[in-house]
Amino acid sequence: MVLRLSIRTCYGSNCVDSVGIANSGFVGRDPEITLPQELVEKLFPQGVNTVLVERVLADGSKVFLPRLLNPVDT
């Protein structure tokens, strides 16, 4: 079962409140946080180096999400 959480994501003085998904069944080699493009634009108004990665959702649909080229501190 997917767990939806109310989250606040901040980078510097920019913060965005949204809904996050945990326990989605996605398994990767490393921990990964992906954000929709509109949240990336709000958090990084000055721009940031990203690449689009394709992810397959639980229902089989595909989405493209931006991924930072350099890791950030959490």
C-alpha positions as CSV (number, residue, x, y, z in Angstrom):
1,M,0.0,0.0,0.0
2,V,1.3,3.4,-0.9
3,L,1.7,5.9,1.9
4,R,1.0,9.6,1.1
5,L,2.7,12.1,3.4
6,S,2.5,15.9,3.7
7,I,6.0,17.1,3.3
8,R,8.0,20.4,3.2
9,T,11.0,20.4,0.8
10,C,13.5,23.2,1.3
11,Y,16.6,24.4,-0.5
12,G,18.2,27.5,1.0
13,S,15.3,29.9,1.8
14,N,13.0,28.4,-0.8
15,C,10.4,25.9,0.6
16,V,7.5,24.1,-1.1
17,D,4.7,22.2,0.7
18,S,3.4,19.2,-1.2
19,V,2.4,15.5,-0.9
20,G,5.1,12.8,-1.0
21,I,4.7,9.1,-1.6
22,A,6.5,6.5,0.5
23,N,6.4,2.7,0.4
24,S,5.7,2.7,-3.4
25,G,7.5,-0.5,-4.0
26,F,10.3,1.2,-6.1
27,V,13.6,-0.3,-5.3
28,G,16.9,1.1,-6.4
29,R,20.6,0.8,-5.6
30,D,20.7,4.1,-3.8
31,P,18.1,6.2,-2.0
32,E,16.4,8.5,-4.4
33,I,14.1,11.5,-4.2
34,T,12.4,12.6,-7.3
35,L,10.3,15.8,-7.7
36,P,7.9,17.0,-10.3
37,Q,9.3,19.7,-12.7
38,E,7.1,22.5,-11.2
39,L,8.6,21.8,-7.7
40,V,12.1,21.9,-9.1
41,E,11.4,25.2,-10.7
42,K,10.1,26.6,-7.4
43,L,13.0,25.3,-5.3
44,F,15.7,26.3,-7.8
45,P,14.5,29.5,-9.4
46,Q,18.1,30.3,-10.5
47,G,18.3,27.0,-12.3
48,V,20.0,23.7,-11.6
49,N,21.7,21.0,-13.6
50,T,19.2,18.1,-14.1
51,V,18.6,15.3,-16.5
52,L,15.2,13.7,-17.1
53,V,14.9,10.1,-16.0
54,E,12.0,7.8,-17.0
55,R,10.2,6.0,-14.2
56,V,7.5,3.4,-14.5
57,L,4.7,3.8,-12.0
58,A,2.9,0.9,-10.2
59,D,0.1,1.1,-12.7
60,G,2.5,0.6,-15.6
61,S,2.4,4.2,-16.8
62,K,5.6,6.1,-17.4
63,V,6.7,9.5,-16.2
64,F,9.8,11.6,-16.7
65,L,11.2,13.3,-13.6
66,P,14.1,15.6,-13.3
67,R,17.2,14.3,-11.4
68,L,19.9,16.5,-10.0
69,L,23.3,15.8,-11.5
70,N,25.0,16.6,-8.2
71,P,23.7,15.2,-4.9
72,V,22.4,17.7,-2.3
73,D,22.8,17.6,1.5
74,T,19.7,16.6,3.5
